[in-house]
């Protein structure tokens, strides 16, 4: 049988990203070097201590550089994948001009992953918890922010006493979203919910 391995888009993106950092991690060189050192320990030509230190140091250097240049991985992935929420064949529009973006001050749209919305109007889909994941997408910034999965309704939050002025996050200025479920409600910031700032428990 003519069987072949075919790389996935993610695999190609990772190879391109690491290669742009100067590490050809798809090649067997690093593993071959480590195996040769292990064989030397097994044969008694080297001690474990003399091998372990340099190997860990090399892997640590590789990790630190990849962490510092993670943007190159993002760039490589973007060449092979659509941004979340940008593909109209995968998401349906529930409501345009839903809430304001804290980055560009433009209006974001509410979308839902297609294939799970069922029957009914787009606005009716926003009133139910059935269907695929929902997100807010900013067409100007080409950025999307996932919404909580378990809710009944989503509403753009307005300031108390002034229903014409959006209620915004004090950290990133995104308009807050009111989530309702079984008579209970809570507010979230779409930006901080999907990408928490480092000072508030997010990744560095």
C-alpha positions, 0 to 999 in steps of 0.5 A: 500500500502507498501510505504517506504521512501528510503534515497538518496546517498546524504542523507546518505553521509550527515548523515555520515559526520555530525555523524563523527563530533559528531552531529547526526543531523538525529536524532530528539533530537535537534528539540525535545529539541527546541520544548520543550523550545517553549512549555515552553514559550507558557505555561508561564514557561519561557520567550522568551529571556531566551530560545532564547539565549541558542538555538542560541548559540547551533546552532552557535556552531554546524555551526562553527564546521561543517564549520571547519570540512567541509572536513569530509563532502567531505570525506563522499560524495566521498564514495558515488559519483564519482568525477566530470569527472572521470566517463567515462560513463558520459563524452566523451573525446574530446582531450587528453593532452589538457593543463597543471595542476598547481598542478602536472604539468601533462597534463589534458584532455578535456571532455564533458558531454555525451548525448549532443555532437551530431554527428561529431568527438571529435575535431569538438565538441570542435569547437561548442557550442552545447552539454553538459558541458565541463571540464578539468580533471587531471587523476593524481590529480583526479580533474576536472574544469568546463569550461564556458558554452557559447563559440565556441572554447577552446584552451590552451593558449601559451605565445606570441612570444613562441608558445612552452611555456604555458601561466600560471596563476600567482596565481596557475600556471595552464595553461590558456585557451583561449575561443573564441565566435563570433570573441571575445576571452578571457582567463581564469584560469581553477582552479581560474574560478571554485574555485576562491581563497579567496583573489580574491573573493572566499569562505573562 
